[in-house]
């Protein structure tokens, strides 16, 4: 394997390892967000998009080159001289095998690179949504406590008015009107908070489903990759024999 394909294979193994780490269930999205917020990542972020596009272009070029090699050494182009020179045919078959191997390596590297970027984006968005949900829960609890406080004050005022049986009617009407306004305001705030919580919960559920589907797709691709590696290993053993 040449130097460039060794580098691509190492890059593929690194992608698989990183995706496996990101899919670990005991590491929460909030913890990943804290890791992503380290100062060193802030310095790298300025060059991240350029590096991502550069790697995409390199992998596409290598993938197209591997496709060209596969087409070049395909059986349809070799059958003409196979009867006259069997050793040449076997040599071309070895070249075809290596070209197919390089095609799989570059193709999976390109695909997993896109999957890795999408996975990091989903983890970051999920962490933000969970943080917003926590803030909304705190606001809802504070609003509920305030509502209970106003209701208790209202009950005390009613009891005080019933006991004394005195007081200006207009003052009582004004107090009742003020209390009603406060109650309506609290109801409006509680409704807004409940709507925001419902929206955040639905978004978090959607992102969890996307993350689960992405994890299943990754498991399927990893299984296919393992099968392809076994086939390639068997083919190499046959060639050595």
C-alpha positions in Angstrom: 0.0 0.0 0.0 1.4 3.3 -1.0 1.9 6.2 1.4 -1.2 8.1 0.3 -3.5 5.1 0.7 -1.9 4.3 4.1 -2.7 7.8 5.2 -6.3 7.4 3.9 -6.7 4.1 5.7 -5.4 5.6 9.0 -7.8 8.5 8.5 -10.6 6.0 8.1 -9.7 4.1 11.3 -9.5 7.5 13.2 -12.9 8.4 11.9 -14.4 5.1 13.1 -12.8 5.5 16.5 -14.0 9.1 16.9 -17.6 8.2 15.9 -17.6 5.3 18.3 -16.5 7.7 21.1 -19.2 10.2 20.2 -21.8 7.5 20.3 -21.0 6.4 23.8 -24.3 6.6 25.8 -22.7 7.6 29.2 -21.2 10.9 27.8 -24.0 13.5 27.8 -24.4 16.1 25.0 -23.8 18.8 27.7 -20.4 17.3 28.5 -19.5 17.2 24.8 -20.5 20.8 24.5 -18.2 21.7 27.4 -15.4 19.8 25.6 -16.1 21.7 22.4 -16.0 25.0 24.3 -12.3 24.6 25.2 -10.2 27.6 24.1 -8.1 25.3 21.8 -11.2 24.5 19.8 -12.0 28.2 19.5 -8.6 28.7 17.8 -9.2 25.8 15.5 -12.8 26.8 14.6 -11.6 29.6 12.4 -9.9 27.1 10.1 -12.4 24.3 10.5 -14.5 25.0 7.4 -11.5 25.3 5.2 -10.0 22.1 6.5 -13.3 20.3 6.1 -13.7 21.3 2.5 -10.0 20.6 1.8 -10.3 17.0 3.1 -13.6 16.6 1.2 -11.9 17.6 -2.1 -8.9 15.3 -1.4 -11.1 12.3 -0.6 -13.2 13.0 -3.7 -10.1 13.1 -5.9 -8.7 9.9 -4.4 -12.2 8.2 -4.8 -12.3 9.2 -8.5 -8.7 8.0 -9.0 -9.6 4.6 -7.5 -12.7 4.4 -9.7 -10.4 5.1 -12.7 -8.0 2.3 -11.6 -10.9 -0.1 -11.1 -12.2 0.6 -14.6 -8.7 0.4 -16.0 -8.0 -3.1 -14.6 -11.5 -4.4 -15.0 -11.9 -7.9 -16.4 -13.6 -6.7 -19.5 -10.3 -4.9 -20.6 -8.1 -7.9 -19.7 -9.9 -10.9 -21.2 -8.2 -10.2 -24.6 -4.7 -11.2 -23.4 -5.6 -13.7 -20.7 -5.4 -16.8 -22.8 -1.9 -15.9 -24.2 -0.3 -14.7 -20.9 -1.8 -16.1 -17.7 0.8 -14.5 -15.5 -0.1 -11.0 -16.9 -3.7 -11.7 -16.2 -3.0 -12.6 -12.6 -0.9 -9.4 -12.3 -3.7 -7.3 -13.6 -6.2 -9.1 -11.2 -3.9 -8.1 -8.3 -3.9 -4.5 -9.6 -7.7 -4.7 -9.8 -8.0 -6.0 -6.3 -5.8 -3.2 -4.9 -7.8 -0.6 -6.9 -11.1 -2.0 -5.5 -9.6 -1.9 -2.0 -8.6 1.7 -2.4 -12.1 2.5 -3.8 -13.7 1.1 -0.6 -11.2 2.9 1.7 -11.7 6.3 0.0 -15.5 5.9 -0.3 -16.0 5.0 3.4 -13.6 7.7 4.5 -15.5 10.3 2.5 -18.9 9.1 3.8 -17.8 8.9 7.4 -16.3 12.3 7.2 -19.7 13.7 6.3 -21.3 11.6 9.0 -18.8 12.9 11.6 -19.6 16.5 10.8 -23.3 15.9 11.0 -23.0 14.0 14.3 -21.0 16.8 15.9 -23.6 19.3 14.7 -26.5 17.2 16.1 -24.7 16.8 19.5 -24.1 20.5 19.7 -27.7 21.4 18.9 -29.1 18.8 21.3 -26.9 20.2 24.1 -28.2 23.7 23.4 -31.8 22.5 23.4 -31.3 20.7 26.7 -29.8 23.9 28.2 -32.8 25.9 27.0 -35.2 23.3 28.4 -33.5 23.6 31.8 -33.8 27.4 31.8 -37.4 27.2 30.8 -38.1 24.7 33.6 -36.5 27.1 36.1 -38.6 30.0 34.8 -41.8 27.8 35.0 -41.0 26.9 38.6 -40.5 30.5 39.5 -43.7 31.5 37.8 -45.6 28.8 39.6 -44.2 30.0 42.9 -45.2 33.6 42.1 -48.7 32.5 41.2 -49.1 30.5 44.4 -47.9 33.6 46.3 -50.4 35.9 44.6 -53.2 33.4 45.2 -52.3 33.1 48.9 -52.2 36.9 49.2 -55.6 37.1 47.5 -57.0 34.5 49.9 -55.7 36.5 52.9 -57.2 39.7 51.7 -60.5 38.0 51.1 -60.5 36.6 54.6 -59.5 40.0 56.1 -62.3 41.7 54.3 -64.8 39.0 55.4 -63.7 39.4 59.1 -63.8 43.1 59.3 -66.8 43.6 57.1 -65.6 47.1 56.6 -63.7 49.1 54.0 -64.4 51.2 51.1 -66.2 49.4 48.3 -64.2 51.2 45.6 -61.0 50.3 47.3 -62.0 46.7 47.3 -63.0 46.8 43.7 -59.6 48.4 42.8 -57.8 45.7 44.8 -59.8 43.0 43.2 -59.2 44.5 39.8 -55.5 44.7 40.4 -55.4 41.1 41.6 -57.3 39.9 38.5 -54.9 41.8 36.3 -52.0 40.1 38.1 -53.6 36.7 37.7 -54.2 37.3 34.0 -50.6 38.4 33.6 -49.4 35.3 35.4 -51.6 33.1 33.3 -50.2 34.6 30.1 -46.7 34.1 31.3 -47.4 30.5 32.3 -48.9 29.8 28.9 -45.9 31.2 27.1 -43.6 29.2 29.3 -45.6 26.0 28.7 -45.6 26.6 24.9 -41.8 27.1 25.0 -41.3 24.0 27.0 -43.5 21.9 24.6 -41.6 23.3 21.7 -38.2 22.5 23.3 -39.3 19.0 24.2 -40.5 18.3 20.7 -37.2 19.6 19.2 -35.2 17.5 21.7 -37.2 14.4 20.8 -36.7 15.0 17.1 -33.0 15.4 17.5 -32.8 12.2 19.6 -34.6 10.3 16.9 -32.2 11.7 14.3 -29.2 10.8 16.5 -30.6 7.2 16.9 -31.2 6.8 13.2 -27.7 8.1 12.5 -26.3 5.6 15.0 -28.1 2.7 13.4 -26.9 3.8 10.0 -23.4 3.9 11.3 -23.7 0.4 12.8 -24.9 -0.9 9.5 -22.0 0.7 7.6 -19.5 -0.5 10.2 -20.8 -4.1 9.7 -20.5 -3.8 5.9 -17.0 -2.3 6.3 -16.0 -5.3 8.5 -17.4 -7.8 6.0 -15.5 -6.0 3.2 -12.3 -6.2 5.2 -12.8 -9.9 5.7 -13.3 -10.4 2.0 -10.2 -8.3 1.2 -8.2 -10.3 3.7 -9.3 -13.6 2.2 -8.5 -12.3 -1.3 -5.0 -11.3 -0.2 -4.4 -14.7 1.3 -5.5 -16.3 -2.0 -3.1 -14.0 -3.9 -0.2 -15.0 -1.6 -0.9 -18.6 -2.1 
